[in-house]
Amino acid sequence: MALQSFIPVHPDSHFPIQNLPYGVFKPQPTSTPRPAVAIGDYALDLYEIALAGLFYGPILKGSDCFLQPNLNKFLAMGRPAWKEARVTLQKLLSSSEPALRDNESLRQKSLVPLSKVEMLLPVAIGDYTDFFSSMHHAKNCGTIFRGPQNPIPANWFHLPIAYHGRASSIVISGTDIVRPRGQGHPAGNSPPYFGPSKKLDFELEMAAVVGPGNELGKPVDVNEAGDHIFGLVLMNDWSARDIQAWEYVPLGPFLGKSFGTTISPWIVTLDALEPYACDAPKQVQIKPAGQEDSCLVTRSNFKNLYWTLTQQLAHHTINGCNLRPGDLLGTGTISGPEPESLGCLLELTWNGTKPLSLNGTTRTFLEDGDEVIFSGYSKGNGYNVGFGTCSGKILPSLPC
């Protein structure tokens, strides 16, 4: 018999008892941030659960990891603590366990409707790295910019290519993104263009949240890398294609990427995803400015990555680089082989030459007021293990 929660969970919910993703929220505007797991339409306040003494296992008993304003201390404790917490919370929320089910006072304090909470970044992100791990995306981008003869450099097949991003501009889902300004390619003999980006794009990605990490100078073995990944979030690594194309040679992305990266608020653990390793479909929708309805523009799958999460993490450390709890490792744009599975407008419109039709209007790149919405889930037997949504709306560029 499948595990059931005493809290009613709709079959279409992303947050059944089989999931229990972690986040950080404020129950009231004046409240201090506190960790939680999502269950159905509620956030279970782990601060209150810890104060009630319901984490009774040998690792978490007496720990203050859930009394913190972020999840970093819990992440640093490693997989044994994560597994103990999962077992405890699944038992606590199960239909057969009375400790929370029959304690009305604790239920009132600890179960907060998701519609009433303010979600925050779940971890303090010290460093952020973005990989380039989809062969379909790499091939399409190479073809667009360099032609079809040799679209993917030889080194791409030998190591996971990546660049270091800007952790300070990572924001939570629902945060508006201001159109960036910068330089673009000059036209003819004119100076380089300067102004608001004309080719603003989304990138459909996921990101791994690092757990314990490693000491400086001590690489992580690829066979042990899974123990250093706490879980995954949806990620939109917004891109100003025109700014990036002008600046990226010879040192790579800079202002074309560092203006904003959006992540979903709930971290789905690897333990929850383990039964569905290759079944994590994702959708991207765009809600055009001034319209009520969104349009589905791409549907991709996590299995389309050439380089795995463990390969990415292990490669990141082979030179002795140290990863720390809460670091974020983006997968890079996840594109598939089908036209409807391409993970950004650069590919979907072939650099603006093939406009998309959206609810009676068209787009080559994003316009002010457009909202991009990601959603992703793994399909279980009668339930979903999902990530919720990752969304952001484009605001006009600010004047200099």
Buried (B, 14 or more C-beta within 10 A) or exposed (E): EEBBBBBEBEEEBBBBBBBBBBBBBBBEEEBEBBBBBBBBBBBBBBBBBBBBEBBEBEBBEEBEBBBBBBBBBBBBBBBEBBBBBBEBBBBBBBEEBEBBBEBEEBBEBBBBEBEEBBBBBBBBBBBBBBBBBBBBBBBBBBBBEEEEEEBBEEEBEEEBBBBEBBBEBBBBBBBEBBBBBBBBEEEEEEEEBEEBBBBBBBBBBBBBBBBBBBEEEEBBEBEEBBBBBBBBBBBBBBBBBBBBBBBBEEEBBBBBBBBBBBBBBBBBBBBBBEEBEEBBBBBBBBBBBEBEEBBEBBBBBBEBBBBBBBBBBBBBBEEEBBBBBBBBBBBBBBBBEEEEBBBBBBBBBBBBEEBBEBEEBEBBBBBBBBBBBBBBBBEBEEBBBBBBBBBBBBEEBEEE
